[in-house]
Amino acid sequence: MIKVKQLSYALSLVGIAFTTGYSQDTASEYVAPSEAVPKGEAPRMKVQLLNHGEPTKQYAVIFYQGDEAFSGLLKFAEKYHITSAHFTAIGALNGATLGWFDPQRKMYKKIPIQGQHEVIGMSGDIALYQGKPVVHTHMVVGTPDGTTRGGHVLAAYVSPTLEVMVTVDPVAMQKRFDPDTDLTLIE
């Protein structure tokens, strides 16, 4: 009888672990929003002004083999003094790290993407936080077997190209820190 109770108790703990989703998660699998910043380089990135209309401007920001796109978008925003924009992109990657925001932990769970993948869709925005541009982007990638994976972009390594179409908006968007989530959110 004791073994049955012990087994029953052990199974209930396993059930709790699986239902909470934390059974095999380690601290290294998570990153705080404040640490989810661009860390790579995009030396081959090219920028072309497509339209200088009023009240918006449109740019093509093109990345090439080996460029880290998240870092490149931030450098683009800084160089061109972007205070508010939105963008979409298509292309391909050879490796990325996406994230899923865990509201209980107030952290992103890392989703490693290894190997060659198609960028089915990427969208995002650029806004200001404490006077500096911040890039917020999500992406869906297609795997070799046709399935998809997606999330918040933490890093994206281009192979062979990523074509980002950016529309600069006329009014600056501001972000503020939200203590309930530890995220910076658009006001």
DAGIJO-V955220 format. One line per field, one symbol per residue. phi: phi as a letter, one per 30 degrees, with the letter a starting at -180 (. if undefined). psi: psi as a letter, one per 30 degrees, with the letter a starting at -180 (. if undefined). burial: # if it has 24 or more other C-alpha atoms within 12 Angstrom, else .. Layout:
phi: ???
psi: ???
burial: ???
This chain:
phi: .dddddddddddddddddddicebdbeddbbdedcdcebcbbdcebbbdcacdccccbbccccbeidcdddddddedddchdcaababablabbjabcbcdcdddhbcddcdccidbdddabbabbbcbhicdbcbbbbcccdecjdbbalddcabcdacabcccccdcdcdcccbdcddcicccdd
psi: eeeeeeeeeeeeeeeeeeffggegklefglkkeffilkfaliffkkkkkekhlkgllklkjkllkfkjeeeeeeeeeeeghkfkllllllbllikljllkkjfefhlkkkjkjkakkkjekklalklkjhgkkkkjkllkkklfgfllklakkekjjkjflkjkjkjklfkkkkllkjfffglkkk.
burial: .............................####..###..##..###.........#####################....#####################..#.#######..##############...##########......#####################..####.......##...
